[in-house]
Amino acid sequence: MGAMNNNPNNGNEFDANPITSNNEESADNNPMDSVSQSNDIETETITFEEAPYEQSYETTEVPSKKKPNPKFIAGILILIVLLAGSVTAYANRNTLANTIALMTKSPVEYYSSIEKKNINKGIDTFTESYDKYLTLYNDQKTKGVGQDTSVKLTVNPQFTGMIGLNDFKSLEAKITSMTKGDNSKSTIGFSYNEQALVTLNALINSKTGELFASVPELSSAYLLFSLNDLMSYSGEMADGGNYTDYVNDMEALLNNDSLSPDTLNSLLKKYSALLIDHIDNMKLEKNVKITASKSNATYNKLTAELNEEDIFNITTAILNEAKKDDSLKRLFATLNICKEDEYAKLIEDSLARLDKEAKTASSDPVLFNVYVDKTGRIMGREFTTSGKDKTSGGGYTVVSDGSKLSYTIWLKDNGSDLFDFSVDGTNSSSGFTGDGVLKFSGYSAEYSDYTNYSFNITAENAKLINGKGINGKYTISSDLFMGAEIVLDCNANDKQQNMKLQVMYGNMEAGALDITSKESAYEDFTFPGSSDQVIDNDIYSYMGTADFEGFMTHVQDVTGLDINSLLQSYLYGSY
């Protein structure tokens, strides 16, 4: 908008002051205020009132009012209407755009446009989080980061007395972690009734896969473990892989431009669009009523049926595009999936295997439903297959009306309900408040049937805090708890997360677990040196350096428990 003219007489208003004629003389200079006549004999003064004169009727001309221009008024009215219409259109721009899209696009084109819009929005959010993680990772590598965590268990004396722990008040673990580069250190200090009980130190070099552990109250020596061996024993790593390879691959990935946030964003959008563009048999059904928990809504329903050939064509198109994708080639090489000169053959082998499987495999068609509201938001999805009159699949539906929100998430297997989570509530600046029911089934080999479980969940002011923590109070109840409730109270800010987990019987707290986690200043640490005793993966040699009797005495003094009797009872049973 241009600058406003503050002149009151800008041409739209007349001057309220009278306009003076150029011929009019000022009254201060009027020669007719008095007239003097004289002669030789006698002088006579004649006043203005007595003097004969002709009265002048000349007056100042006042301009006449102009009539408003009808075209000008019409223009103003049109401008007002256009402005009002544009404001309304902007407020309802999503609804208007969606209506136009429905009118001008085929069902396939309409689905493609709204699906890409919704998915791209999610991809942008995901890659923003990935970018923040990279920043945190780089800080960890270069500056170092610290974390303090406390976990404290308290139990109502009425319950501790039942199991013979009359003097028990609390058991607490305080964990201090420091990480910089490839090195990290964690110290876990356990206390019983606020008295120090035992300490565990663990130092890890992720580059070499070495773990140094010590318990100062037991021995001054360190016990050295191989993380590769530990992960292999636990079955956590895939066949042929090890911990150090995994760490090195991830470090190469995060330190390399092969998967920058921009690259990740571009790859996700490229291949999701490729998948969407190959769904070409979409049908549109308008004004379909759906249910989410206890709420109903009317949406437009898009439906596609994907058979074996469709899935084959989609996968083939993605692999053919990937074959010429240099970004993926560099990424695969960085992750040691293959070398760059092996990349093309890897894709060709995948295509050949896919072609072979497509000739022999057969499966039921997948029915794919998408529900879209009047603004173009996707409010539900369903994937189902039907075989022998039994449905398998999953999906979700959402109903949003102002601050009110309802949603349902479900899974089925051969006609049996595996999982169902339905919630109703309201959103506010403080978070989400509502209640829901969680149901799931587990197959029992003993009964050769599914066993059903149900939990009632309420949430009060549930909210994510900058992606770092959660706020809110959550209550879980079930017939399985025999009258008890589990209450989780959360409070978070940018630097700290507090959580309290309570087991409640009515208004009585049976027990509680308090958890606090916060960022702390980084402090340097050192690994065991040449003067320290390090025992390589030999627990028996380590125990030979331990003052086991002194340690047990210390534990007994702190807890007041007869540790020897407890151990014998645990190892050999009580008689």
Secondary structure, 3 states (H helix, E strand, C coil): CCCCCCCCCCCCCCCCCCCCCCCCCCHHHCCCCEEEEECCCCEEEEECCCCCCCCCCCCCCCCCCCCCCHHHHHHHHHHHHHHHHHHHHHHCHHHHHHHHHHHHCCHHHHHHHHHHHHHHHHHHHHHHHHHHHHHHHHHHHHCCEEEEEEEEEEECHHHHHHHCCCCCCEEEEEEEEEEECCEEEEEEEEEECCEEEEEEEEEEECCCCEEEEECCCCCCCEEEEEHHHHHHHHCCCCCCCCHHHHHHHHHHHHHCHHHCHHHHHHHHHHHHHHHHHCCCCCEEEEEEEEEECCEEEEEEEEEEEECHHHHHHHHHHHHHHHHCCHHHHHHHHHCCCCCHHHHHHHHHHHHHHHHHHHHHCCCCCEEEEEEECCCCCEEEEEEEEEECCEEEEEEEEEEEECCEEEEEEEEEECCEEEEEEEEEEEEECCEEEEEEEEEEEEEECCCCEEEEEEEEEEEEEEEEECCCEEEEEEEEECHHHCCCEEEEEEEECCCEEEEEEEEEECCEEEEEEEEEEEEECCCCCCCCCCCCCEEECCHHHHHHCCCHHHHHHHHHHHHCCCHHHHHHHHHHCCC
